[in-house]
Amino acid sequence: MLAAKLGKPNALKILLEHGASPSFQNNEQATPLHLAAASGCLESVHALLAAGAATSTQDYCMRMPLMIACIWGKHDMVSLLAQVTTRRDAVDMYGKSALHFTKTCRPATFMALLDLGWDPYLRDMTGDSPISTALQSEQLRPWACNHNFDWMTLWDHLAINARQNPLAIYRKTSASGIRMLLKRLPPSLVRRLLETENVDGSLASIRRKPLCGAARWGKTRIMEVLIDAGANINSQDARLGTPVIIATSMGHLNAVKLLVRRGAHVFSFGHGPYTSAVHAAASTGRDEVLQWLLSKRYTDQGKITNAAEASERETKPWSGVRCLSIPIGDAWKRQRGQGLWEYLLFMEREKKNWRRMVVRSELEKVALVFKEGE
C-alpha cells in the first residue's frame, strides 16, 4: 500500500513477487490501485494490473480507481484505466460517475470518456450532470459545444438544478465561450436560459440571471453578447435589482454606460435595497458613476443633427447642461415673513453647493433639462 501511495514501482514489483495481494484493502477500503491512481505513477498501475488488480473495486465512498484518477486530474492515468474499466454505469455514494469528476482534467480526458461510452446526462444526487457542468467550465465548454448533444434533454436537466445554467457568468467567464454556446443552443432554449436564475457561488440565496451576473463582474463584452441574444436589459434578480443597478453598486462605469446606451432604465425601481441606479450610486459612494448618470451621459457623446440641410455635417459635441432643475423643499423653502430679495440672496449662496450635492430625499425627483447649443 505504501509503495503504491508513494509511487515506488520497483518496490511495488518486489512486494508483488513475494506474494503481496494486489486486492488488499485498507481501513478506507481503498486498494493499492486506488493509491497508485492518485499518485499518477503509470508504472505502478501497470504492475498492479499485471498482477490481477481489479479495476471495479470501490472504496468507502464507492469510488473506483478511475474516479480517483479523474479527481486528481491525472490525464494519462485516466486514459489507461478507462481502457480497462468495464463498468460504465458505476457511481459513487453521491451518484457521480467518473465523467462527473473530469472537470478538473484536460478537455481531452472528458471527450475520451464520452467516446468510450460514459453517460453525459447521468444526474447525481443534486441533479448535476456531466454535460451541464462541462458547459460551465471555461476549459470544457468549447469541446462540449462541438459535440452532438441532445440540447433539449439538457434543458430537462437544468430545470432540476438552478446551479447548472450554462450561461451563468462568473469572474473568469469569457465572452468567446458564451458566444460559442449561444450559437450551438436552439433559440427556444436560449430564451429560457436567459431568464433562468443561477445560484451564484455557494450561497443558495443569491440567484442571478446571466445579464445580472455579467453586470456584477463588469463584463461589457459578455453583456453585449447577451443583449444581442435577446436578454431583457431591465430584468431583475431577487437581491439587488436590474443589471444597471448592480453595475452601479459595484462601480463598473463602462458597464453602466453600455446598459444605459442600450436602453436600461436609470430611474426604474428595483427589488433590492436601491430604488434606482442613481440611488445605488449615491448610497455606495460611486461618485464617478453618479456624475455620469446625472450629467455626463448627455455630454460625453456626439450630437447628430436632424436638419435636412445639414445631413452631411459631422457629429459635434453636445454644448452641455444648460439647466438643472431641482425641486425646492425642506430647508430651501421661502420662510414665512422672508422678503423676496433676502430669499434670492440666500438661494444664490446655497446654489454654490448644489453642484456637488443631490438631496437624497428628493433623489428620484431630479429633473434634467437640456437645450441645444448655438
C-alpha positions in Angstrom: 0.0 0.0 0.0 2.8 2.4 0.9 4.8 1.7 -2.2 1.7 2.4 -4.4 0.9 5.6 -2.5 4.4 6.9 -2.8 4.8 6.0 -6.5 7.6 3.4 -5.9 7.1 0.9 -8.8 10.3 -1.1 -8.2 9.4 -1.7 -4.5 5.9 -2.5 -5.5 7.0 -5.1 -8.0 9.3 -6.8 -5.4 6.4 -6.9 -3.0 4.0 -8.4 -5.6 6.6 -11.0 -6.5 6.8 -12.0 -2.8 3.1 -12.6 -2.5 1.6 -9.2 -1.6 -2.0 -9.1 -2.6 -3.0 -6.5 -5.3 -6.6 -6.6 -3.9 -5.8 -5.8 -0.3 -8.0 -3.1 1.2 -7.1 -0.7 4.0 -9.4 0.8 6.6 -10.9 3.1 4.0 -11.5 0.1 1.7 -9.0 1.5 -0.8 -6.8 -0.9 -2.8 -3.2 -0.4 -4.0 -4.7 0.5 -7.4 -6.7 3.4 -5.8 -3.5 4.8 -4.2 -1.4 4.3 -7.4 -4.1 6.1 -9.4 -3.9 9.1 -7.0 -0.1 9.1 -7.2 -0.1 9.2 -11.0 2.6 6.6 -11.4 1.7 4.7 -14.6 4.4 2.0 -14.0 2.8 1.1 -10.6 -0.6 0.8 -12.2 0.8 -1.4 -15.0 2.4 -3.7 -12.4 -0.8 -3.9 -10.3 -3.0 -4.7 -13.4 -0.5 -7.4 -14.5 -0.8 -8.9 -11.0 -4.6 -9.1 -11.4 -5.8 -6.0 -9.5 -9.5 -5.4 -10.0 -10.5 -2.1 -11.6 -14.1 -2.2 -10.3 -13.3 -2.3 -6.6 -14.9 0.5 -4.7 -13.6 2.3 -1.6 -15.7 3.5 1.3 -17.1 6.3 -0.9 -17.9 3.7 -3.5 -15.3 5.2 -5.9 -13.3 3.1 -8.3 -9.7 3.8 -9.2 -10.7 5.5 -12.4 -12.8 8.1 -10.4 -9.7 8.7 -8.2 -7.6 9.4 -11.2 -10.2 11.8 -12.5 -10.4 13.7 -9.2 -6.6 14.2 -9.2 -6.6 15.3 -12.8 -4.2 12.6 -14.0 -4.9 12.5 -17.7 -2.6 9.7 -18.7 -3.8 7.6 -15.8 -7.4 8.2 -16.8 -6.7 7.2 -20.3 -5.1 3.9 -19.1 -7.8 3.0 -16.6 -10.7 3.9 -18.9 -9.5 1.3 -21.4 -9.6 -1.5 -18.8 -12.7 -0.4 -16.8 -15.8 -2.2 -17.9 -18.4 -0.7 -15.6 -19.5 2.5 -17.4 -22.6 2.9 -15.1 -20.7 2.8 -11.8 -21.4 5.7 -9.4 -20.1 6.7 -6.0 -22.2 7.3 -2.9 -23.3 10.7 -4.2 -24.4 9.4 -7.6 -21.4 10.7 -9.5 -19.7 8.8 -12.3 -16.1 9.1 -13.4 -17.3 11.7 -16.0 -18.6 14.0 -13.3 -15.0 14.3 -12.0 -13.3 15.2 -15.3 -14.0 19.0 -14.8 -10.5 19.2 -13.2 -8.9 17.3 -16.1 -7.9 18.2 -19.6 -10.7 18.6 -22.1 -9.3 15.6 -24.0 -10.0 13.5 -20.9 -13.6 14.5 -20.8 -14.1 13.7 -24.5 -12.2 10.4 -24.2 -14.7 9.1 -21.6 -17.6 10.3 -23.7 -16.2 8.4 -26.7 -15.8 5.3 -24.5 -19.5 5.3 -23.5 -19.9 7.3 -20.3 -23.3 8.9 -20.0 -23.1 12.7 -20.1 -26.7 13.1 -19.0 -26.4 11.0 -15.8 -27.6 13.0 -12.8 -26.1 12.8 -9.4 -28.0 13.2 -6.1 -28.1 17.0 -6.5 -29.3 16.9 -10.1 -26.0 17.8 -11.7 -25.0 16.1 -14.9 -21.5 16.0 -16.5 -22.6 17.9 -19.6 -24.2 20.8 -17.7 -21.1 21.0 -15.5 -18.8 21.0 -18.6 -20.8 23.8 -20.2 -20.0 26.0 -17.2 -16.2 25.2 -17.4 -14.1 27.6 -19.5 -11.8 24.6 -20.4 -14.5 22.2 -21.4 -17.2 24.5 -22.9 -15.6 24.7 -26.4 -15.2 20.9 -26.6 -18.7 20.3 -25.3 -20.2 22.8 -27.9 -18.6 20.9 -30.7 -20.2 17.6 -29.6 -23.6 16.5 -30.9 -25.6 16.6 -27.6 -29.3 16.5 -27.2 -29.8 20.1 -26.1 -33.4 19.8 -25.2 -32.5 16.9 -22.9 -30.0 19.3 -21.4 -32.9 21.7 -20.5 -34.7 19.0 -18.6 -31.6 18.6 -16.5 -31.2 22.3 -15.9 -34.8 22.6 -14.8 -33.9 20.4 -11.8 -30.9 22.4 -10.5 -30.6 26.1 -10.9 -26.8 25.8 -10.3 -26.4 24.4 -13.8 -27.3 27.2 -16.1 -24.5 27.1 -18.7 -25.0 30.9 -19.3 -24.1 31.7 -15.7 -21.4 34.4 -15.6 -18.5 34.3 -13.2 -15.3 36.2 -12.8 -13.3 34.1 -15.3 -16.1 33.6 -17.8 -15.1 34.6 -21.3 -17.2 36.3 -24.0 -16.0 33.9 -26.7 -17.2 30.9 -24.7 -20.6 32.4 -24.2 -20.8 33.4 -27.8 -19.9 29.9 -28.9 -22.5 28.4 -26.6 -25.3 30.7 -27.9 -24.6 29.7 -31.5 -25.0 26.0 -30.6 -28.0 26.1 -28.4 -31.5 26.2 -30.0 -33.2 29.6 -29.9 -36.0 28.4 -27.7 -33.5 27.1 -25.2 -31.5 30.3 -25.3 -34.6 32.3 -24.4 -35.3 30.1 -21.4 -31.7 30.2 -20.2 -31.5 34.0 -20.4 -34.4 34.2 -18.0 -33.2 31.4 -15.7 -31.7 32.4 -12.4 -28.5 30.7 -11.5 -27.2 30.1 -7.9 -24.3 32.4 -7.5 -21.5 30.6 -5.7 -22.2 28.5 -2.6 -24.9 30.8 -1.3 -28.3 29.5 -2.5 -29.9 32.8 -1.5 -28.0 34.7 -4.2 -29.7 33.9 -7.6 -28.9 35.9 -10.7 -29.9 35.9 -14.3 -27.0 35.8 -16.8 -27.1 39.5 -17.7 -27.2 40.4 -14.0 -24.2 38.2 -13.4 -22.3 39.9 -16.2 -23.2 43.3 -14.7 -21.9 42.0 -11.3 -18.4 41.5 -12.7 -18.5 44.4 -15.2 -18.0 42.2 -18.2 -19.1 44.5 -21.0 -18.3 42.2 -23.9 -20.4 39.4 -22.4 -23.2 41.9 -21.7 -23.2 42.9 -25.4 -23.4 39.2 -26.4 -26.3 38.5 -24.1 -28.2 41.6 -25.0 -27.8 40.8 -28.7 -29.1 37.3 -28.0 -32.3 38.8 -26.5 -31.6 39.2 -22.8 -34.0 41.6 -21.1 -31.9 44.6 -20.2 -34.3 45.6 -17.4 -34.7 42.1 -15.9 -34.2 41.9 -12.1 -32.6 39.5 -9.8 -34.0 38.9 -6.3 -31.2 40.6 -4.4 -30.0 43.8 -6.0 -32.4 44.6 -8.8 -31.7 45.4 -12.5 -28.4 45.0 -14.3 -27.7 48.7 -14.3 -28.3 48.9 -10.5 -26.0 46.0 -10.0 -23.2 47.5 -12.2 -23.7 50.9 -10.5 -23.4 49.5 -7.0 -20.2 47.7 -8.0 -18.7 50.8 -9.5 -18.4 49.4 -13.1 -18.8 52.7 -15.1 -18.2 51.1 -18.5 -20.9 48.5 -17.8 -23.3 51.3 -16.7 -22.6 53.2 -19.9 -23.2 50.2 -22.0 -26.5 49.4 -20.3 -27.8 52.9 -20.4 -26.8 53.3 -24.1 -28.7 50.1 -24.9 -31.9 51.3 -23.2 -31.7 50.4 -19.5 -34.0 52.4 -17.2 -31.9 54.6 -15.0 -34.8 55.5 -12.7 -36.6 52.2 -12.7 -37.4 50.7 -9.3 -35.6 47.5 -8.2 -36.4 44.7 -5.8 -33.3 45.2 -3.7 -32.1 47.9 -1.3 -31.7 50.5 -4.0 -34.7 52.1 -5.7 -32.7 53.1 -8.8 -29.2 53.3 -10.4 -28.9 56.9 -9.1 -29.9 55.8 -5.6 -27.3 53.0 -5.8 -24.6 55.3 -6.9 -25.3 57.8 -4.1 -25.7 55.1 -1.4 -22.5 53.2 -2.3 -20.3 56.3 -2.9 -19.8 55.8 -6.6 -19.3 59.5 -7.3 -18.0 59.0 -10.8 -20.9 56.8 -11.8 -23.3 59.3 -10.1 -21.8 62.2 -12.0 -22.1 60.3 -15.3 -25.7 59.3 -14.7 -26.8 62.9 -13.8 -24.9 64.9 -16.4 -22.0 63.4 -18.3 -24.1 60.8 -20.1 -25.5 63.7 -22.0 -22.2 65.4 -22.8 -19.7 62.6 -23.5 -21.2 61.5 -26.8 -21.6 63.1 -30.2 -24.7 65.0 -31.3 -26.3 64.2 -34.6 -28.3 67.0 -36.2 -31.6 66.0 -37.7 -31.8 69.1 -40.0 -32.1 68.0 -43.7 -29.9 70.8 -44.9 -27.1 69.7 -42.6 -27.3 66.0 -43.1 -23.7 65.9 -44.4 -22.3 67.6 -41.3 -20.1 65.6 -39.0 -21.2 64.9 -35.5 -20.3 67.6 -33.0 -20.1 67.5 -29.2 -23.1 68.5 -27.0 -23.0 72.0 -25.7 -23.5 70.7 -22.2 -26.1 71.1 -19.5 -27.8 74.4 -19.7 -30.3 74.0 -16.9 -30.5 71.7 -13.9 -33.9 71.8 -12.2 -34.2 70.6 -8.6 -37.5 70.8 -6.7 -37.0 73.3 -3.8 -38.2 72.0 -0.5 -37.3 71.4 3.1 -34.5 73.8 4.2 -34.7 75.8 0.9 -38.3 76.8 1.0 -39.1 80.5 1.4 -39.9 81.1 5.0 -42.9 83.0 6.1 -42.1 86.7 6.5 -38.9 86.4 4.5 -38.6 89.1 1.8 -38.1 88.1 -1.8 -34.8 89.9 -2.1 -33.5 88.3 1.1 -34.6 84.9 -0.2 -32.9 85.3 -3.6 -29.6 86.2 -1.9 -29.9 83.1 0.3 -30.6 80.9 -2.7 -27.6 82.4 -4.6 -25.3 81.4 -1.7 -26.8 77.9 -1.5 -26.5 77.2 -5.2 -22.7 77.1 -4.9 -23.1 73.8 -3.0 -25.6 72.3 -5.3 -23.1 71.3 -7.9 -21.7 68.7 -5.5 -24.8 67.7 -3.8 -28.1 65.8 -4.5 -30.6 65.7 -1.8 -31.3 62.1 -1.0 -34.9 62.6 0.0 -35.5 64.2 -3.5 -33.3 61.9 -5.4 -36.0 60.4 -7.6 -37.4 63.8 -8.4 -34.3 65.3 -10.0 -35.3 66.6 -13.5 -32.6 67.4 -16.0 -33.5 69.9 -18.8 -31.1 70.2 -21.7 -31.1 72.7 -24.6 -29.1 72.5 -27.8 -26.2 74.9 -28.2 -26.0 77.5 -30.9 
